[in-house]
Each structure stands twice: as structure tokens, then as C-alpha cells.
Amino acid sequence: MGTNHLGNHKNPIKALLGASATEFKTFFQWFVDVRNLQRLTSLTSNWKRLRAYYNRLFSKPIDQDLGDNVLNFIQRDLRSRHHLDTTKRPKPILNVDDLVDILLRHWKFDPSTYCDERQRVQVALLLLIAAYTGSRPSSILNTDEIQDKDGETKAVCYRHIELYLVKSETLIERLKVVALLTLPYGKGDEWKPQPKTFLFYENPNLLLCPVALILALAFHDNAFVAEGVKTRKLLEAQIPHRKLSI
């Protein structure tokens, strides 16, 4: 809750565990005064983060009635008392044309150099993943935070990707490769963990095909769980009649 605000407590963590609704309200009043906040969303976001921290620290959520009480105080009392701005800021997003322009520059016109040109392929894949899933960079590239359980970072890895061969609609076409990407972490994962799985199909436009880039990197890194997976074997594989995919 802030060492300055809890300066009179010998044990701030213990004080947080036993904090009442009144103490939380006092904290947020102090928080507004110290930070000179102008927007309501700044307060509500900090309250959500504090609740997430509480849940992670004590392995239990803040009491629901207490949480609603504090949130109402923020949204009503503090909003009116400090004339906090409640308007929503515009959040412009990329459209398809923007994405194509970015990828064209990346592949053809970007003067940047890489220690390993493999990285250029990886950057292109990450751009496509971010665009197709609507994910923030921290959801797919967070290598700072390490889970206590297994020492793994929160970045997307090969273990989060599954590849399937799927029968084509016509017999004359080759089998299609489909990729399933599960993002284990996203916005608010500390507050409410909810992995999401996205399905990627082959795109005839290689500029926009994440499946082609996944395969290119996987073959380069020998990342397949099954041994002996080669490009030719993948293209010549057969799916049993009783199945639609393998």
C-alpha cells in the first residue's frame, strides 16, 4: 500500500492483511493527494492491481463486500470530490493496411541489421502474433518475471504451440498445417488467470502467414517433440481415413 502511508506500522504486510475498508479508503485519498491524479481509470486500475497483489501474497482474495465498498468510494466520492476525468481516451489500433506496411518495411526496407538473420524471421512472427491475437507485447515477450514453480519465464515458447495436419476440402490439394497457440498469460493474468488458445491457418500470402514462420523457426531450431520430423515427411504425410487431422 506504500511504505509512506504505512510508515507507522512495523510490519506493512501484516497491516495490509488486516486492513479495513476505512483504511483502504484513507490510502486512496492519500494516493490522489500525493500523485495529483486527474483520471478515474488511474485509481480503479491501481485498486485492481492492489487486489491482485493481495490475492497473490496471501493466496486469498480481498473480501467481496469490502472490495465493492472501496470501489464505490473511488467511483463516487473521490470522483466527485476531485473532479476526476471519466472520459475514455481514444485507442487507435492497426488495420490490415498498417500491418502490411510494417511487414513490408521489416522484410524489404528496414536498414536494421541482426546478429542472426533468424531473428528477422522471429520478429515478423511476433508482429503477426501480436496483430492476430490482439496481445500486448508483455503477454508474449515477458522474460523478466519467472514463475516460482518451474523457473520459466512468461514469454511464448515452443511448448505453447501445437501443430496439426488437416485434410483439405478437395482430394487434389495437399494436407494443410494448422497451428494452435495458447497464450498462458495476458492482461490481468495476476488478477484472473485465463489462458487463451488461438487457431492459425495457412495464408497464401506468405507475408501474412504465421504458420509458415512457425514451421521455418521450428525446423531451424529442431524444436519438434517427435524425432526425425523433416519437411518432406511433413508434406508427404497421410491422414488415416477415419480421421480428419493428426
Helices and strands as residue ranges (DSSP letters): H 12-17, H 21-35, H 40-58, H 64-72, I 73-78, H 79-82, H 96-104, I 105-109, H 118-133, H 137-141, E 142-146, E 153-155, G 158-160, E 161-166, E 176-183, E 196-200, G 206-208, H 210-221, H 231-236
